[in-house]
Amino acid sequence: MGDLRIGLSGWSYPGWRGRFYPRGLAARAELDYVAQRFTSVEINASFYRLQRPKTFQSWAEQTPDGFLFTVKGSRYITHMKRLSSETALANFFASGVLALGAKLGPVLWQLPPSMRFDPAVLEPFLQLLPTDTKGAAELARGHDERLKNRSYLEVTDNLPLRHAIEVRHESFRDPRCLQLLRDYSVAAVVADSAGHFPQLLEQTAGFAYVRLHGDAELYTSGYDDAALEIWAKRIDGWRSDGQDVYVYFDNDAKVRAPVDALRLRELCEGVPR
């Protein structure tokens, strides 16, 4: 039976204060609050800018043993360089990602909606992705001057490193794309996006990665029990096949994400809300 991680896409949302987070809870305590209720969370800040090693270290220190972070890959790599910069990839891994240590889960690469499938672009990127933390540290040593005196390249235990790609253009339904992902053991993200982006249910790695953005309205609508039961059944099937499953709720606009994530945990694991 595969492992199951259900969590949230980020945790720093002002609109959650006084609703999900207790009124008066300090912002610095929000991650701890999340980690008491979930076993994983996506780091969104790394998508917008390179973080610092001390930031990753602080996040690791605030969470219990066994907790996992998914780190969202830099949009500079995915949206601006369009997957074509080894130096940018080195900078990302040198920025402190490895400071999470054993709490480092999969790395999520979210592609822009305008990006079409091109095997001549995708495969070289997949070839660069490190498969373990030692390989990530070796890649990170190729960082540029921007990371001088602020890089983190230490690896105590060499751990496997997983990657997942969230595509947002219909052209990625191409069987050649799915085969490339299988060849490099990279998961195709199963995204529920109210029909805005393609939903690929095909499994291409030894684990499943699910992002739930809202089934009726993107980033806003919640999931009723009927919808969550469908996802719980899919999750059970993947786990029965021996796959680990990571599920993150990104329907944060109306504070639905934590409510729905807690309910899915209840359905899948019997954990009361």
C-alpha positions as CSV (number, residue, x, y, z in Angstrom):
1,M,0.0,0.0,0.0
2,G,1.5,3.3,-1.0
3,D,1.9,6.3,1.3
4,L,-0.6,9.1,1.3
5,R,0.1,12.8,1.8
6,I,-2.8,15.3,1.8
7,G,-2.0,19.0,2.2
8,L,-2.4,22.5,1.0
9,S,-0.8,24.6,-1.8
10,G,0.8,27.2,0.5
11,W,-0.1,28.3,3.9
12,S,0.3,32.1,4.0
13,Y,-3.1,33.5,3.1
14,P,-4.4,36.6,4.9
15,G,-8.0,35.6,4.1
16,W,-7.5,32.4,6.2
17,R,-6.9,34.4,9.4
18,G,-9.8,34.3,11.8
19,R,-11.4,31.6,9.6
20,F,-9.0,28.6,9.3
21,Y,-6.4,30.1,11.5
22,P,-7.6,31.1,15.0
23,R,-8.1,34.8,15.5
24,G,-4.9,36.3,16.9
25,L,-2.6,33.5,15.8
26,A,0.8,35.0,14.8
27,A,1.7,34.7,11.1
28,R,5.0,32.9,12.1
29,A,2.9,30.2,13.8
30,E,0.7,29.4,10.8
31,L,3.1,26.7,9.3
32,D,3.1,25.0,12.7
33,Y,-0.7,25.1,12.8
34,V,-0.8,23.5,9.3
35,A,1.8,20.9,10.2
36,Q,-0.4,19.8,13.1
37,R,-3.2,18.9,10.8
38,F,-1.6,17.8,7.6
39,T,1.5,15.7,6.6
40,S,2.7,17.9,3.7
41,V,2.4,21.3,2.1
42,E,3.5,22.9,-1.1
43,I,6.0,25.8,-0.9
44,N,4.7,28.4,-3.4
45,A,7.1,31.2,-2.5
46,S,9.9,29.4,-4.4
47,F,7.9,29.8,-7.6
48,Y,8.0,33.6,-7.5
49,R,11.6,34.1,-6.3
50,L,14.7,32.3,-5.1
51,Q,14.5,31.7,-1.4
52,R,17.5,31.7,1.0
53,P,18.9,28.7,2.9
54,K,18.0,30.1,6.3
55,T,14.3,30.3,5.1
56,F,14.2,26.6,4.1
57,Q,16.0,25.7,7.4
58,S,13.4,27.6,9.4
59,W,10.5,25.9,7.6
60,A,12.1,22.5,8.3
61,E,12.6,23.4,12.0
62,Q,9.0,24.4,12.4
63,T,7.6,21.1,11.3
64,P,7.6,17.6,13.0
65,D,9.6,14.6,11.9
66,G,8.0,12.9,8.9
67,F,6.5,16.1,7.5
68,L,7.2,16.7,3.8
69,F,7.5,19.8,1.7
70,T,6.8,19.9,-2.0
71,V,8.9,22.7,-3.5
72,K,7.4,24.5,-6.5
73,G,10.0,25.1,-9.2
74,S,11.0,28.7,-10.2
75,R,8.7,30.4,-12.8
76,Y,11.9,31.9,-14.2
77,I,12.8,28.4,-15.4
78,T,9.3,27.4,-16.5
79,H,7.7,30.6,-17.7
80,M,10.6,32.8,-18.7
81,K,13.4,30.5,-19.8
82,R,10.8,27.9,-21.0
83,L,12.8,25.0,-19.5
84,S,16.0,25.9,-21.4
85,S,18.5,27.2,-18.8
86,E,20.8,24.8,-16.9
87,T,22.2,27.7,-15.0
88,A,18.7,28.7,-13.8
89,L,18.1,25.2,-12.7
90,A,21.4,25.1,-10.8
91,N,20.5,28.4,-9.1
92,F,17.2,26.9,-8.0
93,F,18.8,23.9,-6.3
94,A,21.6,26.0,-4.8
95,S,19.1,28.5,-3.2
96,G,18.5,26.3,-0.2
97,V,16.1,23.6,-1.3
98,L,18.5,20.9,0.0
99,A,18.4,22.5,3.4
100,L,15.1,20.8,3.9
101,G,17.0,17.5,4.2
102,A,14.7,14.5,4.8
103,K,11.7,16.8,4.6
104,L,12.2,17.5,0.9
105,G,9.4,15.9,-1.1
106,P,8.8,16.1,-4.8
107,V,9.7,19.2,-6.9
108,L,6.7,20.6,-8.8
109,W,7.2,22.2,-12.2
110,Q,4.1,24.1,-13.4
111,L,4.2,25.0,-17.1
112,P,2.5,28.1,-18.5
113,P,-0.8,27.8,-20.4
114,S,0.9,29.1,-23.6
115,M,3.6,26.4,-23.6
116,R,2.9,23.6,-26.2
117,F,4.4,20.2,-26.1
118,D,7.7,20.0,-27.9
119,P,9.9,16.9,-27.3
120,A,13.0,18.9,-28.4
121,V,12.4,21.2,-25.4
122,L,10.9,18.8,-22.9
123,E,13.4,15.9,-23.1
124,P,16.6,18.0,-22.5
125,F,14.9,19.5,-19.4
126,L,14.0,16.0,-18.1
127,Q,17.5,14.8,-18.7
128,L,18.8,17.6,-16.4
129,L,16.5,16.9,-13.5
130,P,18.5,15.2,-10.7
131,T,17.2,12.0,-9.4
132,D,18.7,12.2,-5.9
133,T,19.9,14.9,-3.5
134,K,23.6,14.2,-4.3
135,G,22.9,14.8,-8.0
136,A,21.0,18.0,-7.1
137,A,24.0,19.3,-5.1
138,E,26.3,18.5,-8.0
139,L,24.0,20.4,-10.4
140,A,23.7,23.3,-7.9
141,R,27.5,23.8,-8.0
142,G,27.0,25.3,-11.5
143,H,25.2,28.3,-10.0
144,D,26.1,31.8,-11.1
145,E,27.3,34.8,-9.2
146,R,23.8,35.7,-8.0
147,L,24.1,32.8,-5.5
148,K,27.7,33.6,-4.5
149,N,27.9,33.5,-0.6
150,R,24.3,32.4,-0.3
151,S,24.2,28.9,-1.7
152,Y,23.5,25.7,0.1
153,L,25.2,22.6,-1.3
154,E,25.3,20.2,1.7
155,V,23.9,16.7,1.5
156,T,24.2,14.5,4.6
157,D,22.2,11.5,3.3
158,N,21.8,10.9,-0.4
159,L,18.0,10.7,-0.8
160,P,15.8,10.0,-3.9
161,L,14.4,13.1,-5.5
162,R,11.0,13.1,-7.3
163,H,9.7,15.5,-9.9
164,A,6.2,16.2,-11.1
165,I,5.1,18.4,-14.1
166,E,1.8,20.2,-14.3
167,V,1.0,20.9,-18.0
168,R,-1.5,23.5,-19.0
169,H,-1.9,23.1,-22.7
170,E,-3.9,20.4,-24.5
171,S,-0.9,19.5,-26.8
172,F,0.7,17.6,-23.8
173,R,-1.9,14.8,-24.2
174,D,0.4,13.6,-27.0
175,P,1.4,9.9,-26.2
176,R,5.0,10.9,-26.9
177,C,4.9,13.3,-23.9
178,L,3.5,10.6,-21.6
179,Q,6.2,8.2,-22.8
180,L,8.9,10.8,-22.2
181,L,7.7,11.3,-18.6
182,R,7.7,7.5,-18.1
183,D,11.2,7.2,-19.5
184,Y,12.4,9.7,-16.9
185,S,10.1,8.7,-14.0
186,V,8.5,12.1,-13.8
187,A,4.9,12.3,-12.7
188,A,2.3,14.0,-14.9
189,V,0.2,16.0,-12.4
190,V,-3.4,15.1,-12.2
191,A,-5.0,18.6,-12.1
192,D,-8.6,19.4,-11.5
193,S,-9.1,22.9,-12.7
194,A,-12.8,23.3,-13.6
195,G,-12.0,22.5,-17.2
196,H,-9.4,25.3,-17.7
197,F,-6.4,22.9,-18.1
198,P,-6.1,19.3,-19.3
199,Q,-6.6,16.6,-16.7
200,L,-4.1,13.8,-17.3
201,L,-5.1,10.7,-15.3
202,E,-2.3,8.6,-16.8
203,Q,0.4,7.6,-14.3
204,T,3.9,8.1,-15.5
205,A,6.1,7.6,-12.4
206,G,6.1,5.4,-9.3
207,F,3.9,8.0,-7.5
208,A,0.8,10.1,-8.2
209,Y,0.6,13.8,-7.8
210,V,-2.8,15.6,-7.6
211,R,-3.6,19.3,-7.5
212,L,-7.2,20.2,-6.8
213,H,-7.9,23.8,-8.0
214,G,-11.7,23.7,-7.7
215,D,-14.1,21.5,-9.6
216,A,-16.6,24.3,-10.7
217,E,-14.7,27.6,-10.4
218,L,-10.9,27.8,-10.6
219,Y,-9.3,28.5,-7.2
220,T,-12.6,29.3,-5.6
221,S,-15.2,26.5,-5.5
222,G,-15.2,23.8,-2.9
223,Y,-15.7,20.1,-3.2
224,D,-18.8,18.4,-1.9
225,D,-18.7,14.9,-0.4
226,A,-19.7,13.3,-3.8
227,A,-16.8,14.9,-5.5
228,L,-14.3,14.0,-2.7
229,E,-15.5,10.4,-2.7
230,I,-14.6,10.2,-6.4
231,W,-11.1,11.4,-5.6
232,A,-10.8,9.1,-2.5
233,K,-11.7,6.1,-4.8
234,R,-9.0,7.1,-7.3
235,I,-6.5,7.6,-4.5
236,D,-7.3,4.2,-3.0
237,G,-6.7,2.6,-6.5
238,W,-3.3,4.3,-6.9
239,R,-2.2,3.3,-3.4
240,S,-3.4,-0.3,-3.9
241,D,-1.1,-0.4,-6.9
242,G,1.8,0.5,-4.6
243,Q,2.1,4.1,-5.6
244,D,2.7,6.9,-3.1
245,V,0.1,9.7,-3.5
246,Y,0.5,13.4,-2.9
247,V,-2.7,15.6,-3.0
248,Y,-2.7,19.3,-2.6
249,F,-5.7,21.7,-2.5
250,D,-5.3,25.0,-4.3
251,N,-8.9,26.3,-4.0
252,D,-7.8,28.9,-1.5
253,A,-9.8,32.0,-2.5
254,K,-12.7,31.3,-0.2
255,V,-10.9,29.3,2.4
256,R,-12.1,26.0,0.9
257,A,-8.7,24.4,0.6
258,P,-8.2,23.5,4.3
259,V,-11.8,22.4,4.8
260,D,-11.8,20.2,1.7
261,A,-8.3,18.7,2.6
262,L,-9.4,17.8,6.1
263,R,-12.6,16.2,4.7
264,L,-10.6,14.2,2.2
265,R,-8.3,13.0,4.9
266,E,-11.3,11.8,6.8
267,L,-12.6,9.9,3.8
268,C,-9.2,8.3,3.0
269,E,-7.7,7.8,6.4
270,G,-10.5,8.0,8.9
271,V,-8.9,11.1,10.5
272,P,-11.6,13.2,12.0
273,R,-11.8,16.9,11.2
